[in-house]
Amino acid sequence: MELRASSATALLAAFLLSGCAAVSLARLEPGRSTEADVRQALGEPARVYAAADGSRQLVFPSGPEGTQTHMAHLAADGRLVRLEQVLSEEHFGRISTGTTKAGEVERLVGPPWRMQDFPNLQATAWDYVFRDTWDYIVDFSVMVGRDGVVTDKVYARRPRGESGFR
């Protein structure tokens, strides 16, 4: 009985926290919200990418092995230009084998939750997890060769009912 009660409590807590995060995200307004507002809503970014024009990208993964990574794009004056969830089929589709470099992958979809070396392929798999348009949890790997260029992309849907976390 205790196990059920603690499971229910944990589920309720996770639900409430996700609701709080959604409310915080809803308060962010492009053109009005500042970097401080973004950090207050999402916490400290995992990565910050600066551009030559003074604009910046702040990356907020929901890891480990989370199905969402938010990317906040800030103008040179520190105002929010846009906020997007980048672990999606659309964003993964922008990664091209043979041309996309490792640094570009991170700017498109953020850091992977795990990196696995495959010596026989002379590549490293950058692993992501996301929810596809059919509402399946999908394991997505970007294979990065020793030269830092994407050599392949691999998608594998999980059976229905498997969570995004192991």
Beta strands, then each sheet from edge to edge (+ up, - down):
strand 1: 47-50
strand 2: 56-61
strand 3: 69-74
strand 4: 80-85
strand 5: 114-118
strand 6: 123-131
strand 7: 137-145
strand 8: 150-157
sheet 1: 1+ 2- 3+ 4-
sheet 2: 5+ 6- 7+ 8-
end
